[in-house]
Amino acid sequence: MPSSNKKINPDLVKERKKCSFNTLELTHLLDGGVQKTIERKSRENFFLDDEELQSKIPLEYLSHKEKYEEAVRKACLLFKKVNQLQSEGKGGMDNFREILGGQLGSAILKDGNPLTLHYVMFIPTLMGQASLEQQTKWIQKAWTCDIIGTYAQTELGHGTFIRGLETTATYDPKTEEFVLNSPSITAYKWWPGGLGHSANYAIVVAQLYTLGKNHGIHPFIVQLRDEETHMPLPGIKIGEIGCKLGMNSTNNGYLGFENVRIPRTNMLMKNTRVLPDGTYVESPSSKLTYGTMIFVRVVLVQDCATYLKKVCTIATRYSAVRHQSQIKPSEPEVQILDFLTQQYKIFPYIASCFAFQYAAALIWDTYNSVSSELETGQFDNLPELHATACVLKAVCTEECSRGVETLRLACGGHGYMAASNLPATYGLVTAMCTYEGENTVLLLQTARFLIKILQNEQNKPMLPTMKYLQDALRVQAPFQKSVNWILTALQKTAAGKLDLANKHINERVKKGMAYEDAWNMTSIELVQAADMHGRVFLVNTFIISVQKFKSQVSQELWIVLDQLLQLYAVNTILKLTGDVLKFTELQGKDVEVLQSWLEELLILIRPNAVGLVDSFDFRDEVLSSALGAYDGNVYERLFEETRKSPLNAEPVNKSFKEFLKPFMKAQL
Amino acid sequence: MPSSNKKINPDLVKERKKCSFNTLELTHLLDGGVQKTIERKSRENFFLDDEELQSKIPLEYLSHKEKYEEAVRKACLLFKKVNQLQSEGKGGMDNFREILGGQLGSAILKDGNPLTLHYVMFIPTLMGQASLEQQTKWIQKAWTCDIIGTYAQTELGHGTFIRGLETTATYDPKTEEFVLNSPSITAYKWWPGGLGHSANYAIVVAQLYTLGKNHGIHPFIVQLRDEETHMPLPGIKIGEIGCKLGMNSTNNGYLGFENVRIPRTNMLMKNTRVLPDGTYVESPSSKLTYGTMIFVRVVLVQDCATYLKKVCTIATRYSAVRHQSQIKPSEPEVQILDFLTQQYKIFPYIASCFAFQYAAALIWDTYNSVSSELETGQFDNLPELHATACVLKAVCTEECSRGVETLRLACGGHGYMAASNLPATYGLVTAMCTYEGENTVLLLQTARFLIKILQNEQNKPMLPTMKYLQDALRVQAPFQKSVNWILTALQKTAAGKLDLANKHINERVKKGMAYEDAWNMTSIELVQAADMHGRVFLVNTFIISVQKFKSQVSQELWIVLDQLLQLYAVNTILKLTGDVLKFTELQGKDVEVLQSWLEELLILIRPNAVGLVDSFDFRDEVLSSALGAYDGNVYERLFEETRKSPLNAEPVNKSFKEFLKPFMKAQL
């Protein structure tokens, strides 16, 4: 069996020589400065050089149960190391973000972390919704991991529509306790990560009943398991929900209640309270709890950028190393990266990585400024932030999922191998389309807001990416071969589609349909219009960012960033010409100009493709891919991976003697 | 824990009452007649009522090695039963087709069958390419499973471009043997199903060298393992390639050769021969071996129909049972099938099932008639059959993959559960985009043929679905709200796109580019044009079939089939308006007519949705889905599935004591 070769694949050496810009400059730009790069690398060394955090056998060979056990082992070690860093005063929140997010976390726990929700939901919810007194009692225990918590909201019967949750928490003033029950099978909590066998506490969202009246859903702290023995407490029905498309180490669980009693003081009471006699005291503003939901969606947009960068790195390096077929019969087999169709599959997604990152940065800033406003009682910009976070989450997760699969398929059969790490990445990415708000539902929420803006029923928009809605319908913009024209055309199209959808709603209402039914009948158009608005946002923030960089980066780098912007814009509009032809001055012959512009850009980007993905600067352990490693020794690595298969440890598997031989020897 | 309820979910009872046609009539139509339905059901009973063919623990909970062992157990039992049927004279080839294809096979071996290639490739290749003498020697042994074979063509370094294969078979006249070698790591065979640990023989495709000259690739029979001990023979390097996105029970293997000697008579010599002295005797026609490749692609189109029907059944039944959100605030939560956006996700794919089935039927007939022509030495229609099989394989596998994921996402979080059977189905379906010819490569092959037709450089086309290319550019066709107009518009668009791509190639050549480079630079447009031709084919065969049924089926059923045809056509053209606006008389305002036509059709089909998928008549064991069962008891079934998880067998997993408790008790 051939063994791995440590030298760099000559195709990659050649590619790296061709690069026209300094990849380190781009790495620094993407990290947010030299210092950030140094910190990131130091953190990566700390975690990835620790052999205990590697698995001896790749997870996919293990049974479901073994996968979980290995994940608990690693997760405990991982957070021990995080705490070590914290106690040394290094890194602060960045450590958690990296460990829980796409880059470092998914390198160590490739298929999910059973303790993530303790940090991402349990502690933040305590911080956001517990009273000061409750925080004193619980947060220290949670921070030091005396208790491990999760967040139990979704039920078997309800995800998106949380008002429909069925779990009840009924106040009993005699004992000053809440009594929790699952009145039906669909009331069982279902999905929370770590709930199956890992957490011993949970924040449970339930319908609050007191003095015979329902006050809607509220959060409660509930102990699930004995702190010493980990046995489920009486009345707690608990387990894991089983195998999934991906994330099979997250230990997603189910949870039912049969008359489980908790003290009154276990209701999280920062905003609303139940007094000992059962009196319900209202929240000053229910909008205060909105923040976490928006925050998570903002983080997902950033995660999309990270995952897509990983996958682009894998597909680009593989395509530079893989030779297949001839363009001319007389010449040798070419690098598949030289096929225009392959460039067309990969390069637009390299551009998307940048688009996502800039969009994430803008929405992150907006989130922070709106959060500050909320603390001073200013809620005016919240709906716009919410609408923007919804559409970006939907558009980026959808585009990212499609990208992962397009790029996996672009790697041919080898992309189908677990050793490529593309299948597991898809498992993580496609889940984002569903959780934290199903994409179609989110797009419809955005559409509702956009129509109000269009009709001037809402405050003036704060974001530069939203203002166009107020005048786009009146703008004249004959075709030009420019990114700015593309933006204007997309804006006109988004506004036009919204306006048309709105017209169709009104026509249906005039014919006697209820507004809600008219909305439903027009919802396909509304979803498409909101999606189009998301595209406008992405192109717009990309333009703004590249303009800003002009004075900050070298000319060599800026040229490449500008090419990527152009590619992103042209590719976006070419996929939407059906709409753009309808709502703008674009004509059939102009589409040909756009198509050849696209082709020119692919050729311009080709020599820098490997340089661009090198700039993303992923360690091989983060990529975890035989196809994507820095040295490009694809075939040697694929071969090495086969040695890890327990099936290959024996030349003859026992099933031969047990089943196959008797079958073959039988006279059939 | 609640237990399963055997009665039918009331939502499904209600839906079934609404159905406007006789579902049994449609079942018979789809099966090809009453008798075919009876035979299918009898076969399903024979296999699916056998409890030994069920797995006690769902495969996904097992380790990779256990999955393989369980698959060998089942595969041996399965083929024993097939042989039992054959010996009773029941069923003939239909048994094999069902067992090896999408419907019955994937119900029993959900993640692949390690013996499939023995029946699908090893035996057929012997039949097609072995001389009569060789057939006498080998076929009986293969039929009775004295030996188990596989087909080893693809290598680590070469898949699509088979001329590039590196394995060598060098003739040694002294011993009258071929000597097989893998001259490099990329020469290792990689991917063949069953090669890892199951097969003891293989047909190996290798570069033939004799008397110092290379004669290109040829097939050889090679023994891999000892027939008694199953130990790999000397010089045979063999094992499995590791985990994949799906098909983890197929035991895909690798294979390298180090001076492996086989008798001269092990070269398959039906068409070409090497004489004892090493003389190479040419084949009368290399086209004779073309057939198998086309045959497999034809079968894949049929498989696409089967898989998509399964997934449509699951998504439709789940959407009828699932209630979520309100359309009007005053009313109860609605069946999610009442959301127009949900109908838009599902119903067009129900229509695709029919489109695929009719396309598969036409190409199957064409395949048979061209095969008869080949036997009489007539090769004229082979290129057209080949081009058609290529584009249909590419278009149908792509649309089917997209469909599976769209429908999985339409089932929300529960679609992500392995218990939905949607993830495993995606694993099987997306693989079809890559194997048996990568889709982009196939589309380019079709494009090359279509351009010849367009330029009248080829024989006149035989297929009614191809003839349009000769005059579509000249046809005048102002917009009409009719399926026939849509077909004409799509034809004009396909011809227009091809013509434009051809113009761009010629322009590039005029500017001095080599034709091959011009082809590459135009390949994005060529791929899109070929894809468009595939859409034309699907709409066209759907129209022809529904016209034909008009006199054969009841009026009630015909109305529904016609609605599905309309939906398929309208949905196809709406996704392509960017091109259609350019190449036809379609105008912006007409798109609005098409959009509202689409919406009307969704509403018309809504009451029959459950009836339509009921007509596909899948047994629950074939669907293997908690979301899709006939009784619609989705939540009870999801819950039952959790009981099968070995992790749930103990209330506390050992990792608590080993890792979690020490971590929690440590003073962090």
Interface residues (C-beta under 8 A of the other chain):
Chain A: M1 P2 P58 E60 Y61 L62 S63 H64 K65 E66 Y68 E69 V72 R73 C76 F79 K80 N83 W143 T144 C145 D146 I147 I148 T154 L156 G157 H158 G159 T160 F161 G164 I185 T186 Y188 W190 W191 G196 H197 S198 R225 T229 H230 M231 P232 K237 G239 E240 I241 G242 C243 K244 L245 G246 Y254 G256 H323 Q324 S325 Q326 I327 K328 P329 E333 D338 F339 L340 T341 Y344 E405 R408 L409 G412 G413 G415 Y416 M417 A418 A419 L422 P423 Y426 T430 A431 C433 T434 Y435 E438 N439 T440 V441 L444 L500 A514 E516 D517 W519 N520 M521 S523 I524 E525 V527 L574 K575 L576 T577 G578 D579 V580 L581 K582 F583 G588 V591 E592 Q595 S596 L598 E599 Y635 E636 L638 F639 E641 T642 K644 S645 P646 L647 N648 P651 V652 N653 K654 S655 F656 E658 F659 L660 K661 P662 F663 M664 A666 Q667 L668
Chain B: M1 P2 P58 E60 Y61 L62 S63 H64 K65 E66 Y68 E69 V72 R73 C76 F79 K80 N83 W143 T144 C145 D146 I147 I148 T154 L156 G157 H158 G159 T160 F161 G164 I185 T186 Y188 W190 W191 G196 H197 S198 R225 T229 H230 M231 P232 K237 G239 E240 I241 G242 C243 K244 L245 G246 Y254 G256 H323 Q324 S325 Q326 I327 K328 P329 E333 D338 F339 L340 T341 Y344 E405 R408 L409 G412 G413 G415 Y416 M417 A418 A419 L422 P423 Y426 T430 A431 C433 T434 Y435 E438 N439 T440 V441 L444 L500 H504 A514 E516 D517 W519 N520 M521 S523 I524 E525 V527 L574 K575 L576 T577 G578 D579 V580 L581 K582 F583 G588 V591 E592 Q595 L598 E599 Y635 E636 L638 F639 E641 T642 K644 S645 P646 L647 N648 P651 V652 N653 K654 S655 F656 E658 F659 L660 K661 P662 F663 M664 A666 Q667 L668
